[in-house]
């Protein structure tokens, strides 16, 4: 007896799009929290500290302690639109979102607040879910994006 299993294949492109949309939602929530509590970006790299309040840092600077700057979010939206297309421009969107995922990941690990919130001695239950999702979702963007780029290269599309 020959049984054909119909297991669904993981669609990396859909995974990348969903992870990117969820990341933008978490970034919006992070922005609202950071602006409400005035948590501007405080990275471990002194050259990136602007000294601006959180809202101004989000609009014109390096983002907040919980979210990337506005211009990167707008670029992500544009790349999301491109990734949803079915032509060659989709590849630009997919590669761009993968690169942005890596940038978002570097940004969250450069933030001092990340280590304070997730440190067992100073763990913050109110900010931890935002911080954890701000790590997991960009990581998924990089993984799904890499899988889709590899698939496209091997199939020649």
JOLINDA-V856333 format. One line per field, one symbol per residue. ss: DSSP state (h for helix, s for strand, l for the rest). psi: psi as a letter, one per 40 degrees, with the letter a starting at -180 (. if undefined). A space follows every 50 residues. Layout:
ss->???
psi->???
This chain:
ss->lllllllllllhhhhhhhhhhhhhhhhhhhhhhhhhlllsllsllhhhll lllhhhhhhhlllslllllhhhhhhhhhhhhhhllllhhhhhhhhhhhhh hhhhhhhhhhshhhhhhhllllllhhhhhhhhhhhhhhhhhhhhhhhhhh hhhhhll
psi->hhhhhghhihhdddddddddddddddddddddddddeggihgiehddehd eiiddddddebeaaeeiiiddddddddddddddeifaddddddddddddd ddddddddeehddddddehddfhhddeddddddedddddddddddddddd ddddee.
